[in-house]
Amino acid sequence: MLMKTRPAPASIGQLHHLLDAGQALSATYRGQLSNHLPMAQQALLELGASAERLQAWSEAHETSLEPRDAARPARIVMARDLGRPDSDAAWRVHFAARIAELGSGAALREALALLLPGAGAIAFHGLIRTGHAVLAGHEGELAAGLAHWAAHAMPLVTGGDGLPLPLALTDWLQALATLPRPACPPGSLITDRMKAWGASPGFAAVAGRLDHGSDTLRDLALLAARTYAATGNFTVLHLLTASHAVAVLQPWWPAPELARGFSVASAAALLASGAEPALMLDRPPSRPWPALISAACAQDDAHVIKLTHAAWRLGRRWPDPAWRRAAERAIPF
């Protein structure tokens, strides 16, 4: 009787080969949409996808992407280039040079001092891509992720200094709920809705007031997981994967107070989502992690793959049923 051979697993070498090839692709496509290819590739590897699946998924996904503009001249970036999409190529050169000079860790710490205040850049995708690059251990991809973040930097509020007393999470959410809703055209992208909330009256006086402690990041991540489990909201999905990225980068935060940039961006994302924040789980999960992970690896949607990966990793750091329930919500039966 012939034994079935198990598919060969994807390897870090295969991932690095794919990431090398992906450096020729633009960080965005169709104008303002982020290239999810390298993020999902790293997630698929860590979720245990086979080499064949990783290759096939990559080839299928590449067809919707666009090449980088190789003709764009490199130049020295300056502070005024933050938030300028046309500066991506120059930021890549800058961060690649800093990585070569300082090493990945020191260059990342230096970059985060500049970028964390604008954690919500391009719907958190600069932050998320950087987190996946760190997990992949690929210097070119790290420079690309940081450049994507810098070119779309979106600081909303500068810290909490001078604001009234900090608020506990429930009080902070209640205060956010009282803010007047800004006008947003139908079909607005996540980034545009976050910017509209950031510029709305009263936002700056509330968003930076979340009381920050040792559990704040965990609490925000769980809030995102429970809210996504209850609503399936697409904007909240991004907040969950962004929470994972911030947790990945935590060892390189240059100063704990810079994490406030993420809580401010979280406030804008929650408001932009229109979802009712959920502090309790809507119902317990019913499917085990092995089944969810296997199902995620078979998905074509990069968002489903990334959310499952983020929830699975966050669940190992902060055990809670909310992570598995969020993954269940993303993966169709």
C-alpha positions, 0 to 999 in steps of 0.5 A, a space after each residue: 500500500 502506497 503511503 501518502 507523502 506530506 507536502 513539503 513545508 514552506 521554509 524561511 529560505 523560500 520566504 526570503 526568496 519571495 521577499 527579494 523578488 517582491 522588492 520590485 513591486 510597488 507598496 501601493 496599487 490602484 492609488 491608495 491600496 496597500 500591497 499585502 503580498 509580503 505580509 501574507 507571505 510571512 503569515 502563511 509561513 508561520 501558520 505552517 503553509 506548504 511550500 507549494 501553497 505559499 508559492 501558488 498563493 504568491 503567484 496568484 496575488 502578484 497579478 493584481 499588484 504594480 511594479 515600482 517606478 524604477 526611474 524615480 531618482 533617489 534623494 535625501 529625505 527630510 522631515 517635510 517628506 513624512 506623509 508624502 506618498 511620492 517619497 517612498 523610494 527615497 525613504 527606502 534608500 534612507 532606511 536601507 542605509 540606516 539598517 546597513 550602518 546601525 544594524 536592524 535593531 538600532 535602525 528600527 528603534 530610531 525609526 519608531 521614534 519618528 513613526 509611532 506618533 503616526 501609527 495609523 498611517 495608510 490604515 495601519 498598513 505601514 505599521 503592520 508591514 513593518 511588524 511582519 518584516 521583523 518576524 521575517 528577519 529580512 532587511 530589505 523588507 524592513 526598509 520597505 515597511 518603514 518607508 511605506 509607513 513614513 511616506 504615508 505618516 498620519 499623526 493625529 494628536 500629539 501625546 497627552 501632555 496638558 490634557 485633563 486626567 487620564 481615562 480608564 478604557 471604559 470611560 475613554 470609550 464613552 467619551 469617544 462616543 459623545 463626539 460629533 460625527 464628521 461628514 465622510 463621503 460614501 465609500 471613503 477609505 479607512 484612512 480618509 475616515 480616520 483623518 476626518 475623525 482626527 480633524 473633528 471638534 473634540 477629538 484631540 481633547 479625548 483621544 490622547 487621554 487613555 490611561 496607559 499602563 502595562 496592560 494597555 496594549 493587551 486591553 486595546 488588542 482584546 477590545 479589537 478582537 471582541 469587537 471584530 468577533 461581534 461585528 465582523 467590521 473590516 476597519 476593526 479587523 485592521 485594528 486587530 492586526 495592527 495591535 499584533 504589529 505593535 506588540 511585535 515591535 514593543 521591544 524596540 519602542 524607544 520610549 513607552 509614551 510613544 505608544 500613545 500614538 497607537 491608542 490615538 490611532 485606535 480611537 480614530 479607527 474605532 470611530 471610523 468603523 462605526 462599530 459598537 465597541 464590545 468589552 465582552 465576548 459575544 459567544 465562546 469559540 467552537 473551532 480549535 486552532 489547528 482547524 482554524 489555521 488549516 482553513 486560513 492557509 487555504 484562503 485567498 483573502 490576505 486579510 483573513 490570513 493576516 487576522 488569523 496569524 495575528 490572533 493566533 500569536 496574540 493568543 499565545 502571548 495573552 491567552 483568551 478565547 477572544 482571539 479564537 473567536 475573532 479568527 472564527 468570524 473571519 473564516 467561513 465555515 
